[in-house]
Amino acid sequence: METYLKIKVHADEKKEKLLQKSADTFEIWVKAPAERGQANAAVRAALAAHLGIPENKLSLIKGATSPAKIFLLRN
C-alpha cells in the first residue's frame, strides 16, 4: 500500500521540530539550509525517524524546490 504525505518545511531554523497535524500531514522545522537538497534530506531523515521506518521507503515526488512537499511512503 502506498500513502502520500503532505509536508510543510521550514528550512534553516535554529531548532528541529516535527508536528503531525493529521495522519498524512506534517510540519517540519530543520536546521539544514534549503540548498543542494540538504533540507530535503533532513526532512526525509526526520520523517523516517518519526514514523519508525527506513529512509528508503520515502520518496520525494513533488516540491523539491518548494516548502510544500509531497512524499510517497511505500510499504
Summary of the structure (lengths in Angstrom):
residues: 75
radius of gyration: 11.1
end to end distance: 5.7
largest distance: 35.7
contacts: 202
relative contact order: 0.29
helix: 23%
strand: 43%
